[in-house]
Every structure is written in structure tokens, then in C-alpha cells.
Amino acid sequence: GHELGHLRHRDVQVMMVVSFLPVLFYYIGFSLMLSSMGRGRRDEGGGNALIGIAFIAFSWVLNLFILYLSRLREYYADRHSVSVVDNGAQKLSVGLAKIVNTTRRVSRGQKEKQNKSAFKALFIADPDRASADAAELAAMEVQGDQKLVQEILSKEPTFADKLIEAFSTHPNIVKRLRALQGLS
């Protein structure tokens, strides 16, 4: 339901168009800066350089706005999922919680394990971890999916979490799950 929401709201097209704007402003700004370098002292090249710097700065600010827009589109897709799937808020909450939990486990495991075989990349899952992963998933299932969601919901986003979110394409998981709980 979530991915269908992206399609229904034409997120791919919207994000493609708006993502082009910072590139355009950056390119214009960079071109203005380069053109000002080739001029002599008597020419008005300094004005072009300042305008170029302003365009580049604006492209950076515009990029932050586009990241915000992307996070907003995620909330819209979540809302669509809730409206088209029975018990959608709970199902999406559980799915997101599992994705975050699994991603956290995988990234932790990659840091701990330096032995990388070229052939392991060809498998869908790491054969060395298959039995351990199965046991962890079974234990997680026994503990209950809602417990995992509640564990994430019990956290408060820190200042660092909020700062990271400002540079992210997806909302903070705690804020996202709270928004989903509000929709159910």
C-alpha cells in the first residue's frame, strides 16, 4: 500500500522535477563564479562572483527543502497505505519496525565481521549467519511484533536524531510510527 501511495501521488515525477532545480542553480552559480575569474581588475567580475556564491548557497538551501519534501511524501504514502490496507497502520508500523531493527542488526554485524568472501555476495543471505538469523527471527516473532513497535515508540528523538533527519530522505522512525499510530 505504501509504494502504491508513491505511485498514486506521482512522487517519482514530482521529486524528479524538483531535484533538478538545485542542480540548475548550482550550475548557474558555478558558471558565474568561473566567468568572473577570467576578468581583469577593472572589470565588474566581483559582482558575478557574489551572485554565483548566492546561487550556490541557494541551491544548498533548496536541497534541504527537497529533503523535507521527500520526508513529507513518505508521510503521504504512509497515509495512503493506511487507507487502502485493512489494519494498515498496524501492519505498516510492524513492517517499518522490523526493517529498522534488521538494518541495525545487519550494520552492526558488518562492522564486527571483517571476513568477506567474494562468493558470499552472490547469495541472498549470508550462509554463515543463516541459522543464527532464523533463531533471532523466531525469538522476535515469539516476543511479538507489537513489542518491537512499542520499544521504538518509547524512545524520544534526540537533537542528533533531529539533525540527521534534516539531511535524510525519510522521516525519523519514531516520528513516523507516532504519525501512523495517530492514523489508526
C-alpha positions in Angstrom: 0.0 0.0 0.0 2.9 2.4 0.8 4.6 2.0 -2.5 1.3 2.3 -4.3 0.8 5.6 -2.5 4.0 6.9 -4.0 2.7 6.0 -7.5 -0.7 7.4 -6.8 0.7 10.8 -5.7 3.2 10.8 -8.6 6.1 11.1 -6.2 8.7 9.9 -8.8 7.7 12.6 -11.2 7.4 15.3 -8.5 10.8 14.5 -7.0 12.5 14.2 -10.4 11.4 17.8 -11.3 12.2 19.4 -8.0 15.5 17.6 -7.7 16.6 19.2 -10.9 16.3 22.7 -9.5 19.2 22.7 -7.1 21.5 21.3 -9.8 20.4 24.1 -12.2 21.0 26.8 -9.6 24.4 25.3 -8.7 25.4 25.1 -12.3 24.4 28.7 -12.9 26.2 29.9 -9.8 29.4 27.9 -10.6 29.3 29.3 -14.2 29.0 32.9 -12.8 31.9 32.3 -10.5 34.1 30.9 -13.3 33.2 33.7 -15.6 34.3 36.3 -13.0 37.7 34.7 -12.7 38.7 35.4 -16.3 38.2 39.2 -16.0 40.8 41.8 -15.1 40.8 44.0 -12.1 38.9 46.9 -13.8 36.0 44.7 -14.9 33.0 44.1 -12.7 33.8 40.4 -12.2 33.4 40.6 -8.5 29.6 41.1 -8.8 29.3 37.9 -10.8 31.3 36.0 -8.2 29.0 37.2 -5.4 25.9 36.3 -7.4 27.4 32.9 -8.2 28.1 32.3 -4.5 24.5 33.3 -3.7 23.2 30.9 -6.3 25.3 28.0 -4.9 24.1 28.8 -1.4 20.5 28.9 -2.6 21.0 25.5 -4.3 22.1 24.1 -0.9 19.1 25.6 0.9 16.8 24.3 -1.9 18.4 20.8 -1.4 17.3 20.9 2.3 13.8 21.8 1.2 13.7 18.9 -1.3 14.8 16.6 1.6 11.9 17.9 3.6 9.5 17.4 0.7 10.8 13.8 0.3 10.0 13.2 4.0 6.6 14.7 3.6 5.9 12.5 0.6 6.7 9.5 2.8 4.0 10.5 5.2 1.6 10.9 2.3 2.4 7.3 1.1 2.0 6.0 4.7 -1.4 7.7 4.9 -2.4 6.1 1.6 -1.3 2.7 2.8 -3.5 3.1 5.9 -6.5 4.0 3.8 -6.2 1.0 1.3 -5.0 -1.8 3.6 -7.1 -3.4 6.3 -5.4 -2.6 9.6 -2.8 -0.7 7.6 -1.4 1.5 10.3 -0.5 -1.5 12.5 0.8 -3.6 9.6 3.0 -0.7 8.3 4.2 0.1 11.8 5.3 -3.5 12.3 6.9 -3.7 8.9 8.9 -0.4 9.4 9.9 -1.5 12.9 11.2 -4.8 11.5 13.1 -3.1 8.7 14.8 -0.7 11.2 15.6 -3.5 13.6 17.0 -5.7 10.8 19.0 -2.9 9.3 20.5 -2.1 12.7 21.5 -5.7 13.2 23.0 -6.1 9.8 25.1 -2.9 10.0 26.3 -4.0 13.5 27.2 -7.4 12.1 29.1 -5.9 9.2 31.2 -3.8 11.5 32.1 -6.8 13.6 32.8 -9.2 10.8 35.8 -8.3 8.6 36.0 -11.7 6.8 34.3 -11.0 3.5 34.2 -13.7 0.8 33.6 -12.7 -2.8 31.2 -15.6 -3.2 29.0 -14.6 -0.3 27.9 -11.6 -2.3 26.2 -13.9 -4.7 23.8 -15.3 -2.1 20.5 -13.7 -1.0 21.5 -14.2 2.6 24.8 -14.8 4.4 25.1 -18.6 4.7 27.3 -18.2 7.8 24.5 -16.4 9.6 21.5 -18.3 8.3 20.9 -20.4 11.4 21.5 -17.5 13.8 19.2 -15.2 11.8 16.5 -17.9 11.8 16.7 -18.3 15.5 16.7 -14.5 16.1 13.6 -14.1 13.8 11.8 -16.9 15.6 12.6 -15.3 19.0 11.4 -11.9 17.7 8.2 -13.5 16.5 7.6 -15.0 19.9 8.2 -11.7 21.6 5.6 -10.2 19.4 5.7 -7.6 16.7 3.8 -5.0 18.7 6.5 -5.2 21.4 9.1 -4.1 18.9 6.9 -1.2 17.7 6.3 -0.2 21.3 10.0 -0.4 22.1 10.8 2.1 19.2 7.8 4.3 20.2 9.1 4.6 23.7 12.2 6.4 22.5 12.4 10.2 22.3 14.3 11.6 19.3 17.5 13.3 20.4 18.9 16.6 19.0 21.2 14.4 16.9 18.3 12.4 15.6 16.5 15.6 14.5 19.7 16.9 12.9 20.2 13.6 11.0 16.6 13.7 9.9 17.1 17.2 8.4 19.6 15.6 5.9 17.6 12.4 5.3 15.0 11.5 2.7 12.9 9.5 5.1 11.3 10.7 8.4 12.8 9.6 11.8 11.3 6.2 12.6 9.9 7.3 16.0 8.1 10.3 14.5 6.9 8.1 11.6 5.5 5.4 13.9 3.8 8.1 16.0 2.2 9.5 12.9 0.9 6.1 12.0 -0.5 5.5 15.5 -2.4 8.8 15.1 -3.9 7.5 11.8 -5.2 4.2 13.3 
